[in-house]
Amino acid sequence: MAVWTFQSLLLWEVLLPAVWAQVQGLMGGSVLLKAEIPPGFQVRDAIWRSLSPSEKLMATFFHGEPEILYDSRFLGRIQLHSNLSLQIQPLEQGDSGNFSLLLVDIEGRTESRTMQLTVYEAVSRPTVQVFIAVAGGTQPPRTCQVFLSCMVPNNNAVTYSWQREGSAELWDPQQGLFMDSQVLRISLGPGDEDTVYSCFVSNPVSWDSVAVIPWKSCLQNTGPGDKSYKDILIVAVSISLFLLLAGILSIWHCALCSGKKRKNSSLNSRTIETETPLV
């Protein structure tokens, strides 16, 4: 039977083919890193380590004796279960990273597991802004072009989707989606007075939604202080063109000045050579 020292186990783990797994957790919640011991594998020793941002021992199991290592950043937040799975609670944002488990059976055979943990914040409640692209006039339009913009304060790893309710028509949201589904373009008519549109935001561990009835905005006239989506688009394009033109003029001016400097330098050099007295 092979006899392993603690140092030799860690060195041997580098040579083992690791089994990878993806694990997600909610910040402030709990996550279980499963040992997943192969059938017939009688564990004698086990070593849990965190591999990033720095390598640290977390927990060990030697000859039936579990031990929690308290010199890591997981102090007071980990528990080694009887099945050798490791629980972390409460989760912090900095807990995202890679973890490894090295198993040794009673015959000295080894198994290695590597898990990538990603900790997410719970998504915030989204907000939806309604932008109306309407022509001038005081009468409510028979058709109304609407842009719905859905946003969350922290949009890291957030997925957007839309759902229409209160309508018997089949609806394909892919026809008018922009900016990774954050913006939805729709066309409404008088039959859409009660149609509800919902924006759903989600990440792998949480979700939230908000609902609006955009036809109500179609009935409102665009007042002096209001901006339609078309107005905002015109302003944005104008500013972009102005900045582009300013950049081109700046580059042209710098090139012109550089050419004049080189020309003046050449003329001064020729003048000096001409006026140098002969000895």
Buried (B, 14 or more C-beta within 10 A) or exposed (E): EEEBEEEEBBEBBEEBEBEEBEBBBBBEBEBBBBBBBEEEBEBBBBBBBBBEEEEBBBBBBBEEEBEBBEEBEBEEBBBBEEEBBBBBBEBBEEBBBBBBBBBBBEEEEBBBBBBBBBBBBBBBEBEBEBBBBBEEEEEEBEEBBBBBBBBBEEBEBBBBBBEBEEEEEEBEBEEBBEEEBBBBBBEBEEEBEEBBBBBBBBBEBBBBBBEBBBBEBBEEEBEEEEEBBBBEEEEEEEEEEEEEEEEEEEEEEEEEEEEEEEEEEEEEEEEEEEEEEEE
